[in-house]
Amino acid sequence: MDYILLAILAVMILLLINQNRKRKKDTQNLLESLSVGAEAVLHSGIKGKITAVTDTEIELESTPGTKLRVVKQAVRSAQSQTSEGN
């Protein structure tokens, strides 16, 4: 009986580790794919267009003439202009 519980616990731990690795890989791919002109949403909910990208920061234009410099890790999602249907 104890072996079954230990096996279930081991499987649960492995699933958690696998999900964490996948999440980190997805985040890394997102950060590497950031480009000028893409629409981005930050974790804080701010939306805007990326106007500049450096190794650690991006510049985001939320409204015309208002530019914010934020760290790349603050980006929740990004969508390039070419993938928009408008």
Secondary structure as a PSIPRED ss2 file (coil, helix, strand):
# PSIPRED VFORMAT (PSIPRED V4.0)

   1 M C   1.000  0.000  0.000
   2 D H   0.000  1.000  0.000
   3 Y H   0.000  1.000  0.000
   4 I H   0.000  1.000  0.000
   5 L H   0.000  1.000  0.000
   6 L H   0.000  1.000  0.000
   7 A H   0.000  1.000  0.000
   8 I H   0.000  1.000  0.000
   9 L H   0.000  1.000  0.000
  10 A H   0.000  1.000  0.000
  11 V H   0.000  1.000  0.000
  12 M H   0.000  1.000  0.000
  13 I H   0.000  1.000  0.000
  14 L H   0.000  1.000  0.000
  15 L H   0.000  1.000  0.000
  16 L H   0.000  1.000  0.000
  17 I H   0.000  1.000  0.000
  18 N H   0.000  1.000  0.000
  19 Q H   0.000  1.000  0.000
  20 N H   0.000  1.000  0.000
  21 R H   0.000  1.000  0.000
  22 K H   0.000  1.000  0.000
  23 R H   0.000  1.000  0.000
  24 K H   0.000  1.000  0.000
  25 K H   0.000  1.000  0.000
  26 D H   0.000  1.000  0.000
  27 T H   0.000  1.000  0.000
  28 Q H   0.000  1.000  0.000
  29 N H   0.000  1.000  0.000
  30 L H   0.000  1.000  0.000
  31 L H   0.000  1.000  0.000
  32 E H   0.000  1.000  0.000
  33 S C   1.000  0.000  0.000
  34 L C   1.000  0.000  0.000
  35 S C   1.000  0.000  0.000
  36 V C   1.000  0.000  0.000
  37 G C   1.000  0.000  0.000
  38 A C   1.000  0.000  0.000
  39 E E   0.000  0.000  1.000
  40 A E   0.000  0.000  1.000
  41 V E   0.000  0.000  1.000
  42 L E   0.000  0.000  1.000
  43 H C   1.000  0.000  0.000
  44 S C   1.000  0.000  0.000
  45 G C   1.000  0.000  0.000
  46 I C   1.000  0.000  0.000
  47 K E   0.000  0.000  1.000
  48 G E   0.000  0.000  1.000
  49 K E   0.000  0.000  1.000
  50 I E   0.000  0.000  1.000
  51 T E   0.000  0.000  1.000
  52 A E   0.000  0.000  1.000
  53 V E   0.000  0.000  1.000
  54 T C   1.000  0.000  0.000
  55 D C   1.000  0.000  0.000
  56 T C   1.000  0.000  0.000
  57 E E   0.000  0.000  1.000
  58 I E   0.000  0.000  1.000
  59 E E   0.000  0.000  1.000
  60 L E   0.000  0.000  1.000
  61 E E   0.000  0.000  1.000
  62 S E   0.000  0.000  1.000
  63 T E   0.000  0.000  1.000
  64 P C   1.000  0.000  0.000
  65 G C   1.000  0.000  0.000
  66 T E   0.000  0.000  1.000
  67 K E   0.000  0.000  1.000
  68 L E   0.000  0.000  1.000
  69 R E   0.000  0.000  1.000
  70 V E   0.000  0.000  1.000
  71 V E   0.000  0.000  1.000
  72 K H   0.000  1.000  0.000
  73 Q H   0.000  1.000  0.000
  74 A H   0.000  1.000  0.000
  75 V E   0.000  0.000  1.000
  76 R E   0.000  0.000  1.000
  77 S E   0.000  0.000  1.000
  78 A E   0.000  0.000  1.000
  79 Q E   0.000  0.000  1.000
  80 S C   1.000  0.000  0.000
  81 Q H   0.000  1.000  0.000
  82 T H   0.000  1.000  0.000
  83 S H   0.000  1.000  0.000
  84 E C   1.000  0.000  0.000
  85 G C   1.000  0.000  0.000
  86 N C   1.000  0.000  0.000
